[in-house]
Amino acid sequence: MKNFNPGDIVNFYSTVASFQKDYHVRNPGLVLASRKASSTATKMSYDRGSAYVLWANGDMTKEHMSYLELANEE
C-alpha cells in the first residue's frame, strides 16, 4: 500500500476520467496529515489509508492513498 507523509507534494490520479476531471485545476497538493492503511487492507477495502490534502487552488480534501502519487514521480 502507498503511504504519504505530511509535507509530501502529490497529484491526484485515476484512470477513470470522471474522477480525474475536477483535479486538473487542483493539482499539485500538499499532504497535511495522513492515516496509514489497516494491516488487513486490500486494494479494494475501505481502510486502505487516506490523506488530507491542501490543493494548489485552495481546496482541502480527504483522499484515499490509492488515488495519490508523488508529484515528482510523473
PyMOL commands that set and color helices and strands:
alter all, ss='L'
color gray80, all
select helices_A, chain A and resi 17-23+65-67+71-73
alter helices_A, ss='H'
color red, helices_A
select strands_A, chain A and resi 9-12+29-35+50-55+60-64+68-70
alter strands_A, ss='S'
color yellow, strands_A
deselect
rebuild
show_as cartoon
